[in-house]
Amino acid sequence: MAQISYNGLWKLLIDKKLKKIELKDLSGIGTTTLAKLGRNEPVSMDVLMKICDVLKCTSNEILEIIPDDIENMEHIKK
């Protein structure tokens, strides 16, 4: 199964000089959801939309899906 990375989210927060707790308050997400993001666990599309609305970004800027078998993905592309 593919893995999720929210590294883009954390970089964007740094660029915008926002703290995680400020993102939580501005977006209305809960502390449990914020913890899931910190552990690179899946969250709902609704949560991603709230975050993108606050940060004025797209989901591609905050979320990356990493395939388990990158070599297999390269084979599929051929």
N, C-alpha and C positions, 0 to 999 in steps of 0.2 A: 504494500500500500504506500502511496506517495506521502511525503512529509510536507508540513506547512512551515513556512518561515515568515515571521512578521518583522524581520530586520529593517525592511523599508519603513515600517511604521515608526520604529524607534529613531531611525535617522531623520525622518521628517519632523518628529517631535523636537529633536535637537536643533534642526534648522530653524524651526519656528519658536524656539526657546520656550517650549511648553513642558510641564512636568506631567507624569502619568496621571497623577491625581487631578490635575487641571483638565486633562482629556476626559477623565471619568465624569467630572462634574459638568463639563460643557456638553458632552454627548448623552449623558443620562444613562450610561452603562453602569452595571454593578461592579462591586469589588471582586466578586467571583469571576466575572467575565474578564476583568482586567488581569486577574491571575492566570486565567486560561491563555490569554494573549502572551503573557510573560513566559509561559511554558510551551509556546508554539502549538497549542491545542486548537482544534476546530471551534469556531464560533459561528453564530447564525449570520445569514446574509443581512438581516435587519441590523445587527450590530455593526457590520462592516459599512453599511450605508450611513448609519449615524456618524461613525468616525469620519468617513469621507466627506460628509456634509460639513462637519466642524472644521476639518483640515483643508477643505476645498481641493480635494484630490480624487483620483480614481483608485479603484481597488488594486489595480496593477502596481500602483506606487507603494502600497502598504503590505501587500501579500504576495508571496511567491510559493508556488507548488513545486516541490522537488521530487521527481520520480525516483523510486527506489533503485531502479536499474537504468542508469543513464546510458550505458552501452547498448542495452536493448532498444532504447528510444532512438539512438543513432541508427541502428539497424532498420528500424521501422521507417525512418525518414528516407532511406535509400530506395 
